[in-house]
Structures are given as C-alpha cells and as structure tokens.
Amino acid sequence: MNWLVYLLRCSDGSLYCGVTNNIEKRIAKHSTGKGAKYTRSRLPVELVWRSSGTDKSTAHKAEYYIKQCTKREKEDLTLGSGYLNKALLKNFGIVNG
C-alpha cells in the first residue's frame, strides 16, 4: 500500500499526473530533467497534490481516471474540493495524502 498518484505543476502552468512508490525520488528525477518527457521542457516543477497510499493497480487506475479529467477538475483536486476529489474517494478509496 505504498503507491500513490501525484500532480505536479509545471512552469507553464500545466499539470502533470504520475504514479510512484517513492515520491521524493520521483520528484528529484523530474526536477533534474530525467523524469517524464512531458516535464523535461517545463521545468521547474512543483508537487501540488498527492494521494494517500494504495496498491499499484489502484494507483494506475486512478492515474488514468485523473488524466481523463479536465484541467479545471484537476485544479479543484489540488484545492481538496470538487467532483474529482469525491470521485477518487468513492471509486478508488483515495484521498489527499
């Protein structure tokens, strides 16, 4: 139960969603340009949301679910409110970590 979903805010204001079992190591990779291709050209990045711990399968399903949502829904999630926050809790048992 040590996997989590996270959102990073990139320098251009966009949001990147990912999954990891070691958040500190993953953010360090993103910050040095060795993370996802998407974030490499949008440095620096800042962690703006992360989920509570869950299993790997659930984390990947939640990541896919979040990636299908609008930017507005993701922004609401970073504030701890809105439809997406409720949907993640209901469908995946995930809350803000």
JORARA-V989547 format. One record per backbone hydrogen bond with DSSP energy under -0.5 kcal/mol. CO is the residue of the C=O (numbers start at 1). NH is the residue of the N-H. Records with the same first field share a line. If there is no record, write none. Layout:
CO: NH  NH
//
This chain:
3: 54
4: 20
5: 51
6: 18
7: 48  49
8: 10  16
9: 46
10: 13
14: 10
16: 8
18: 6
20: 4
22: 26
23: 27
24: 28
25: 29
26: 30
27: 31
28: 32
29: 34  35
30: 33
36: 39  40
37: 41
39: 42
42: 11
46: 9
49: 7
50: 97
54: 3
55: 59
56: 60
57: 61
58: 62
59: 63
60: 64
61: 65
62: 66
63: 67
64: 68
65: 68
66: 69
70: 74
71: 75
72: 76
73: 77
74: 78
75: 79
76: 79  81
77: 80
81: 85
82: 86
83: 87
84: 88
85: 89
86: 90
87: 91
88: 92  93  94
89: 93
95: 52
//
